[in-house]
C-alpha cells in the first residue's frame, strides 16, 4: 500500500509503490491554527468570482471556479495539501499492481450529506456517468486520458458504460483497470470529474439535482443558496468525516464582473479574497504588503486560431499564424499591462510544471525587433499588407483584464502589420459554448493543469482532445503524446511537441500565470505554494482582529 502524501510525477511514482503504511491521523490535513492565534467569532469566508457557475455537477464542471466550489461540496479519492502533495480523500490508501495497470483503492467509512454511506459503488456510478456519451460531459476526454480500460469505446457509444474498467470489490474497495501503465494515475483522481455522485439523487431530480434543495454531496460543505450570476452559499456539512477539524462555518461566493469594483469592496471589508486588477499589483503590494500576493500558477494564457473548416482561410496559412504570434510583445503585456510577475510565454507548457524543462524554441531567443521584422516579412509573403490588411474577429470572455490584453494585442498588430482585429466579448457560459462549437475566428484560451505533469497541457492539442477548440491536428503530436504515457523519458516527447507547436503555431502563447491576490489578513491557510491551487475551504480559518 502507498501512503497518500507524496508529490507525484511519472518518474517518481513507480519507485514510491513499495511497503505497507497505514494512516493513523488525519487532523494534519485540516485547518490548523498556530499557537497563540485567537479564532474570530464569525467564521464566514466571502470571495469574489468573475462569472457564475455554469454547473456544479462534478461530471459537468469544466471551469476553474466551478471546480473550486465542487471541492467543497464533494470529495474524490485523493486531495492535495498546501504544497500540492497527494494526500487521502475518500481513499485512505492505494496499491498499484500488474505493472501500474491495476489500481486498488481502500476507502474510509464516510457519509453523504443525507447520512447515506459513501461506498465504492458511488465512484463506479460517477465514472461510468462521466464516460457515458448520454451525459455529454465536457471532460469525457479526460477520462480517456486516464487510460481506463474500454473508456474510448464507451465514450464512442460502442460499449456499454458497465464495461468500463472500474468495479467495487466490496463497499470500501475500488479497483480500476487501465489499458496502459500510467504511473501518475492516482494524481489524476484529485480532479473534479472523478468525484462521486449520489445515484439516487441524480436519478430522482435529473438536471435539477444540483439545486440547493436537492443536492446531496460528500464534501465538507453543503450548498444552501445558488442565485445564478449573483452568489452561492455553502455551509458546514455535519456528516463530513472530518467535520470536527473544520473551522470555517460558511463560504460565500459573490459574482462581481468588474475587478475594480471587486477591489473596492475588498478594501471596504466586504470580501476576504479577490484578484488584483491588471496593472495594480506594484501599488497594492506597497500600500497593503501583508495582504497582497503573487505566486506561480500552473496555468497558461493563449489565443487559439480556428483551423476547422469553419475557420478563416487566412489562418490556414502558417505564415499568417507566425506573423501574428511574433508581433506580440509579451514583455509589454506581462510587465506593463499585468504587472503581477506573469511570465512571457513562448511555449504552451509553463515552467512551473513538475519535471518539465522548458525547451528552447527559435522565436523565443530572438529580440522583439527581430520578431517584428520577421512578422512583417511573413505577412507580406502571405499577401497581406497595410493596403490589403488582414481582418478577423477576436473573441474573449468578459473581463477587464482580458479586454486590456486584447486591446493591446490588437494595437500591436495594427501598428506593426496593419492588421484589423475586431474585438468581441461574451459572458463565460456563452463563450464556452461558442468556442466549443468553433463559431469563432480567433478566441482567448486559458488552461490550468488538471494534474502536475506536462501532458495535462500538451494533450490539449491532440486531435481527439475535447478542448482542442481550434481543431488543429498533427499526426506526429498524437503519436508523441500517446507514447509519452508509457515512456521512461517523456520529456523528450514533450520537447518535440513544443517544437512542433512553435513551428506550426496553432495557438499563440501569451503568458504563464501567477496567482495575484488580495487576501484578508484574518483569513489563514491559503496554499500559496500549491501551483495547481487545488484548495479546500475546510483548511481555512479566520483569526480575530
VENDA-V397218 format. One record per residue. RES is the residue in one letter. D_CENTER is the distance of its C-alpha to the mean C-alpha in Angstrom with 1 decimal. Layout:
# VENDA-V397218
res = [RES & RES]
d_center = [D_CENTER & D_CENTER]
This chain:
# VENDA-V397218
res = [X & X & X & X & X & X & X & X & X & X & X & X & X & X & X & X & X & X & X & X & X & X & X & X & X & X & X & X & X & X & X & X & X & X & X & X & X & X & X & X & X & X & X & X & X & X & X & X & X & X & X & X & X & X & X & X & X & X & X & X & X & X & X & X & X & X & X & X & X & X & X & X & X & X & X & X & X & X & X & X & X & X & X & X & X & X & X & X & X & X & X & X & X & X & X & X & X & X & X & X & X & X & X & X & X & X & X & X & X & X & X & X & X & X & X & X & X & X & X & X & X & X & X & X & X & X & X & X & X & X & X & X & X & X & X & X & X & X & X & X & X & X & X & X & X & X & X & X & X & X & X & X & X & X & X & X & X & X & X & X & X & X & X & X & X & X & X & X & X & X & X & X & X & X & X & X & X & X & X & X & X & X & X & X & X & X & X & X & X & X & X & X & X & X & X & X & X & X & X & X & X & X & X & X & X & X & X & X & X & X & X & X & X & X & X & X & X & X & X & X & X & X & X & X & X & X & X & X & X & X & X & X & X & X & X & X & X & X & X & X & X & X & X & X & X & X & X & X & X & X & X & X & X & X & X & X & X & X & X & X & X & X & X & X & X & X & X & X & X & X & X & X & X & X & X & X & X & X & X & X & X & X & X & X & X & X & X & X & X & X & X & X & X & X & X & X & X & X & X & X & X & X & X & X & X & X & X & X & X & X & X & X & X & X & X & X & X & X & X & X & X & X & X & X & X & X & X & X & X & X & X & X & X & X & X & X & X & X & X & X & X & X & X & X & X & X & X & X & X & X & X & X & X & X & X & X & X & X & X & X & X & X & X & X & X & X & X & X & X & X & X & X & X & X & X & X & X & X & X & X & X & X & X & X & X & X & X & X & X & X & X & X & X & X & X & X & X & X & X & X & X & X & X & X & X & X & X & X & X & X & X & X & X & X & X & X & X & X & X & X & X & X & X & X & X & X & X & X & X & X & X & X & X & X & X & X & X & X & X & X & X & X & X & X & X & X & X & X & X & X & X & X & X & X & X & X & X & X & X & X & X & X & X & X & X & X & X & X & X & X & X & X & X & X & X & X & X & X & X & X & X & X & X & X & X & X & X & X & X & X & X & X & X & X & X & X & X & X & X & X & X & X & X & X & X & X & X & X & X & X & X & X & X & X & X & X & X & X & X & X & X & X & X & X & X & X & X & X & X & X & X & X & X & X & X & X & X & X & X & X & X & X & X & X & X]
d_center = [28.8 & 26.0 & 25.2 & 21.5 & 21.2 & 20.3 & 17.6 & 17.3 & 17.5 & 19.4 & 22.5 & 22.7 & 21.8 & 25.1 & 27.2 & 25.8 & 27.0 & 30.4 & 32.5 & 32.4 & 31.0 & 30.9 & 28.9 & 31.4 & 29.6 & 26.4 & 27.1 & 25.5 & 22.1 & 22.9 & 23.8 & 26.5 & 28.7 & 30.5 & 34.3 & 36.0 & 33.2 & 34.3 & 31.9 & 31.8 & 33.6 & 30.9 & 27.6 & 25.5 & 22.1 & 21.5 & 18.6 & 17.9 & 15.3 & 15.5 & 15.6 & 16.4 & 14.3 & 14.8 & 14.9 & 14.8 & 15.8 & 13.5 & 14.3 & 13.7 & 10.6 & 8.1 & 6.7 & 5.2 & 8.9 & 9.9 & 7.9 & 9.6 & 12.8 & 12.6 & 12.6 & 15.8 & 17.3 & 16.7 & 16.7 & 15.8 & 17.8 & 16.0 & 14.7 & 14.0 & 16.6 & 16.6 & 16.6 & 13.7 & 16.5 & 16.4 & 18.8 & 20.3 & 18.9 & 21.2 & 22.1 & 24.6 & 24.8 & 24.5 & 26.7 & 25.9 & 29.1 & 30.4 & 28.9 & 25.3 & 25.5 & 26.3 & 24.2 & 26.0 & 24.4 & 26.8 & 25.7 & 26.9 & 29.0 & 27.0 & 27.3 & 25.6 & 26.2 & 29.4 & 30.8 & 30.3 & 29.4 & 26.0 & 26.9 & 25.7 & 26.6 & 23.9 & 21.3 & 23.4 & 23.5 & 19.7 & 18.9 & 21.9 & 20.7 & 17.3 & 19.2 & 22.1 & 22.3 & 23.9 & 20.7 & 19.1 & 15.6 & 13.1 & 11.4 & 14.9 & 14.2 & 11.8 & 14.9 & 16.9 & 15.0 & 15.9 & 19.4 & 20.9 & 24.5 & 25.4 & 21.8 & 22.4 & 25.7 & 24.5 & 21.8 & 24.6 & 27.0 & 29.4 & 29.1 & 28.9 & 25.9 & 28.4 & 28.5 & 24.9 & 25.2 & 24.5 & 27.4 & 28.5 & 31.4 & 32.3 & 30.7 & 29.0 & 28.4 & 25.7 & 26.0 & 23.7 & 25.3 & 23.5 & 25.0 & 24.2 & 23.8 & 20.3 & 20.6 & 17.0 & 16.8 & 16.9 & 13.8 & 12.0 & 13.5 & 11.5 & 8.9 & 9.8 & 11.5 & 13.9 & 15.0 & 18.7 & 20.3 & 23.9 & 25.8 & 28.8 & 26.9 & 24.9 & 28.2 & 30.2 & 28.2 & 26.3 & 23.9 & 25.1 & 24.0 & 21.1 & 23.7 & 24.6 & 28.0 & 26.8 & 23.6 & 24.1 & 21.3 & 21.4 & 19.3 & 21.0 & 21.2 & 22.5 & 21.9 & 25.1 & 24.5 & 22.3 & 23.8 & 21.9 & 20.6 & 22.4 & 21.4 & 20.5 & 22.2 & 21.5 & 24.3 & 25.1 & 25.3 & 28.6 & 28.1 & 25.1 & 26.4 & 25.9 & 26.7 & 29.6 & 27.3 & 25.1 & 26.4 & 24.4 & 26.1 & 24.2 & 20.8 & 21.0 & 18.5 & 20.3 & 19.3 & 20.8 & 20.1 & 22.1 & 20.7 & 24.3 & 25.4 & 22.6 & 23.9 & 27.4 & 26.6 & 24.9 & 28.0 & 30.2 & 28.7 & 27.0 & 23.4 & 22.3 & 19.1 & 18.2 & 16.7 & 19.4 & 20.6 & 20.6 & 23.6 & 24.6 & 23.2 & 26.5 & 28.7 & 26.7 & 26.5 & 30.2 & 31.1 & 28.6 & 27.9 & 27.2 & 24.4 & 22.7 & 20.0 & 18.2 & 16.2 & 14.1 & 10.3 & 8.3 & 7.5 & 9.9 & 11.9 & 14.2 & 16.6 & 17.3 & 20.8 & 21.8 & 23.8 & 24.6 & 28.1 & 27.4 & 26.3 & 28.8 & 31.3 & 31.0 & 27.4 & 28.7 & 30.7 & 28.9 & 31.0 & 29.7 & 26.0 & 27.1 & 29.2 & 26.5 & 24.1 & 26.9 & 28.1 & 25.0 & 25.9 & 22.6 & 24.4 & 25.7 & 22.3 & 20.9 & 24.2 & 26.0 & 23.5 & 20.5 & 22.5 & 19.8 & 19.8 & 17.2 & 18.0 & 19.5 & 17.8 & 20.1 & 17.8 & 14.4 & 13.1 & 13.1 & 16.0 & 14.0 & 13.0 & 15.3 & 18.4 & 17.7 & 20.6 & 19.9 & 22.6 & 25.2 & 25.3 & 28.5 & 27.5 & 25.5 & 28.8 & 30.8 & 31.8 & 30.6 & 34.2 & 34.1 & 30.9 & 32.5 & 35.7 & 34.1 & 32.1 & 35.4 & 37.1 & 34.5 & 34.3 & 38.1 & 38.4 & 36.2 & 38.8 & 37.1 & 38.9 & 39.4 & 42.1 & 40.0 & 36.5 & 33.3 & 31.8 & 28.5 & 26.2 & 23.0 & 20.4 & 17.7 & 16.4 & 18.6 & 18.1 & 20.8 & 18.7 & 17.6 & 21.3 & 22.6 & 20.7 & 21.8 & 25.3 & 25.6 & 24.4 & 26.9 & 29.6 & 29.2 & 29.6 & 32.6 & 34.4 & 34.0 & 34.0 & 35.4 & 32.3 & 32.0 & 28.4 & 28.4 & 25.4 & 24.1 & 21.4 & 20.3 & 18.7 & 15.1 & 16.0 & 18.8 & 16.8 & 14.3 & 17.5 & 19.5 & 17.0 & 16.5 & 20.3 & 21.0 & 23.0 & 22.5 & 23.8 & 21.2 & 17.9 & 15.2 & 11.9 & 8.8 & 5.9 & 3.6 & 4.9 & 5.1 & 8.4 & 10.5 & 12.5 & 13.1 & 13.1 & 9.3 & 10.0 & 13.6 & 13.5 & 11.9 & 15.4 & 17.5 & 19.9 & 18.7 & 15.0 & 14.1 & 11.9 & 14.8 & 15.9 & 18.6 & 20.1 & 21.0 & 22.6 & 24.0 & 25.7 & 25.7 & 21.9 & 21.7 & 24.4 & 22.8 & 19.4 & 21.4 & 23.7 & 21.1 & 20.1 & 23.5 & 24.5 & 25.7 & 24.8 & 21.7 & 21.5 & 24.4 & 22.6 & 19.5 & 22.0 & 23.8 & 20.8 & 19.9 & 23.7 & 23.9 & 21.1 & 23.0 & 26.1 & 25.0 & 22.4 & 20.5 & 18.1 & 18.8 & 16.7 & 17.3 & 15.7 & 13.3 & 11.9 & 13.6 & 13.0 & 16.3 & 17.3 & 20.5 & 20.9 & 24.1 & 26.3 & 27.1 & 23.6 & 23.2 & 20.6 & 17.6 & 15.8 & 16.1 & 16.2 & 12.9 & 10.8 & 7.6 & 8.9 & 9.0 & 12.1 & 14.8 & 17.3 & 20.1 & 19.9 & 20.8 & 24.4 & 26.6 & 29.8 & 32.9 & 33.7]
